[in-house]
Amino acid sequence: MEQAGDFLAESEALDAVLADVNGSQWEVETQFKGWTLNDVLVHLHFWNQMADLSLTDEAAFQARLAETFAGIGKNGFRATENTMITERGADLRTAWCALYTDMGRRWADLDPKRRVKWAGPEMSVRSSITARQMETWAHGQEVFDILGVQRQEADRVKNIVILGVNTFGWSYKVHGRAVPETMPRLDLTAPSGAVWSFGEPGENRISGPAVEFAQVVAQTRNIADTSLLVEGPVAAEWMSIAQCFAGGAETPPSKGARHQVTR
């Protein structure tokens, strides 16, 4: 399953930029809700654990999910994750690395259509591991940004672009809006230079770098901070509310709020 290799490569790219982080640097706050580098890895490692547990032991997954929801209801999201994952700093990085490496190799041999349970509706293992890549890439953005490093993007970002396409209707529904009949046309340029097109030609169209489209749908950049060409009212509305991840409605970052720090 190609997507498992993409998840592994995405995780390795994030791990590489963390190689020189040590000591108090792990508590540096990013531009994402004040999360620290520790917070980012706690979040990624915990939900990687949960995704893998849903594959290997459904009963244990359901029990831990119930425990997690109970904790969130009582103590909040961040506190619950911090209780579930006790490692910090270099020890956390080591544990996270060991699991994603193991997952990347084991999940590669799975039938992509195999179904697994999740916090919401069940999904295919292909969708599950793609979601893990998206989370790693999206939260990795705040790490690269705060460390002042330009990420070297690759065409595996197409998985996240497709998530953005597939969640066109979801973006409207989660924000309580009527879903337009037709998705805007997309003509996006991949890191390799290839052009990825989705949808039928029409007055509503979005064109430009595929990475920037992925940043908008993953809410790591405001549309105003990209070079995307957005034509038509539906295209403009979509880019103002796009959300390729599950959960409640989230507000995209304000203009200029998310950017690479100069160091």
N, C-alpha and C positions, 0 to 999 in steps of 0.2 A: 504494500500500500504506500504509494508515493507520498501521501500526506504525512505519514509517520516520519519519513526522512526529512520533510520540510519542517516539522515540529522540532526535530533534533537539531537541524541546522540553525533554526531561529534561536533555540536555547543556547547553542554553542556560541553564537554571535554575541548574545547578551553576556554570557559567562566571560568571554574574552575581554570585554570592556570593564568588567569588575575585577580583573586580575590584580590590579594595583591598588584597589580600595582596601584600607585597613583602619583599625582603631576607631576613632571618633567619626571618621568619614561615613561609616555605616548609618550614622544618625543624621546625616545631612538631609534637609528637607527638599523634596522635589517640587515642581510646579503643579503637581497633581494633588490637590486637596491636602497639601502639607505632608503627604506620605514620605517617609524616609526610605533610604535604600533597603534597610531591614524590612520595612513594611511591604515593599514591593516583592521581595523574595519570599516573605512569609505567605503572602497572598498567592503567588504563583505556585509555591511548593505545596501548600495545603490543597488547592484545587487540582493540582496534578495528582496528588495522593487520592483525592476523591474520584477522579476520572478513572484511575487505575483500579481502585477498589470496586468500582461499579462493574468492571470487567472481570476481576478475579474472584470476588466474593459479594454477590448481590445482597445477601442478608446482612453482612457486616456493613456494607455501604448504606443500606436503609437505616440501620441502627445509628451509624455515625451522623447521617444526615439529620435524623430526628434530634440528636444531641446538639448538632450545630444550630438548627433552627431554634431550639429552646434557648440556647446561649445567646443567639442574636436578639431574640425577643426580650431577654432579661438584661443583657449587658451591652448589646450593640455589636455591629459587624466587626470592627477592628479588634475589640477586646476579645471576642470569641476566637478569631483567627490566631491572635497572639497567645491564647491559652492552648489551642490545639497544637501549635508549632512552638516548641520551646527553644530551639537553636537560634543563635544570632551570629551576625558577622561571618567570619571565615567558616565556622562550623555549619552555619546555615547554608552557605554557598556550597560546601562539600556535600551536604545531604541533598540539596536541590539538584546538584549536578549528577549525583549517583542515580537518583530516581529518573530524571529526564533521559539520561543515557540508556538506562535499562528499558524504559518505556519505548523510546525510539526504536530500539532493536526488536523488542518483542512485538510491538504493535505493527511493525512492518509486514509481518507474516499473517496477519488476521484477514478474514474475509471482510472487505469494506462494508458489506451490507449487514453484518452481524449487529443485532440490536442490544443496547445497554440502557439501564435506567439512569435518570438524572434528576436534578432538583425540580425540573419542570417535566414536560413530556419526554418519553424515552426517545432515543435517537440512534442512528447508525454509528459504528465506531469511527467511520470516516468523518462524520460530522463532529464527533466528540474530540478527536485529535486535531481537527482543523480549528475548533474553538480554542483548544489549548495553544495552538500556534498563534492565533489571533490575540489571545490574552498576553502571551509572551511578547509579541511584537508591539502591541499597544502600550503595555506597561514598560516595556523596554525603552519606548520613546522618551519617557520622563527621566530614565536613567541616563541615556545618551545625552539628552538636553542638559541636565544639571552638571554632567561631567565635561561638557563642552566638546563632545566628540560627534563628528558627522558619521552617521551609520552608513555602511556600504550596503545598499539595498540589492536584492536579487529578485529574479522572476517568481520566486515562491510567494511573493506578495499577491500573486494572482488569486490564491486561495482566499485572501482577505477581501479582495475586490469582489469575488463571487459572493462572499458572505454579505457584502454591502448590497449587491444586486438582489440577492434572495430575501433580504430584509427590507426591501422598499416598502411593501405594504405594512410590515410590522412597525416601521418607524412612524407611520401615520396612526396606526391603531393604538400604540402605546402612549401617544400624545393626545388621544381622544379626537382625532381628526378623520374625516372621510378619506378613503383611499382613492386617489385618481385612477381612472380607467386604464391609463397607459403610462408605463414607466418612461422617463426621458431616455433618449438615445445616449449611449456612452461610446466615446471614441478615445481610448486611453493609451498612452505610450508607456510601455513596460521599461524597466531599467535596462533591458537588453536592446531596446529600440523597436521591438515588435509592437504592433498596434492591436489592442484588444477591443473589440466592439460588441456591444450588447444592445438589444432593443431595436425597434424599427425607427427609421428616419422620421423626423417631424419637427415641429417648431420648438419643442423642448429638447435641449441637447446639452451635454456636459463633455468637455474635451480638455485634454492636458495630461500631465503626468499621473500614471496609475498610482504611484506612491502617495501623491497628494489626495487623490480620491479616497484611498484607504485611510489616510490620516483623518479625513473629515468624517467618514462613516464610523470610525473607531473613536471619534471625539478626542483626538490628540492635537488637532489644529482647528482653528476657526476658518471657515471658508474664505474670509477676507484676508487671511494670511497665506493664501496659496495663489498659484498662477492659473488655476483652473478657469476655463471660459464657461460661464453658466448662462445659457440662453433659454428664455421662456419662464413663465410664472411657476409652473410645476417644478421645473428644475431648481429654481431659486428656493422654493418652499422646502423641497426635499433636503437640499444642502443645509438648510437652517435647522433641521430637526433630525437629520440622519443618525441612526443608532443601530449598529450591527450586532450588538450584544444584548443578552436577556436582562430581565429585571424591570424595575419601574422606569418611568420616563426620566431621562437625564438631560441636563442642559449643556450644550456644547460650550467649550471654553470661550471666554470673551476675546475679542480681537486683541492680539498682542500678548495674551496671557501665557501662551505656550510657545517657547522658542529655545533655540540652542544658546546656552550661556557662553559668553566669551571668557576664556581663561588664559 
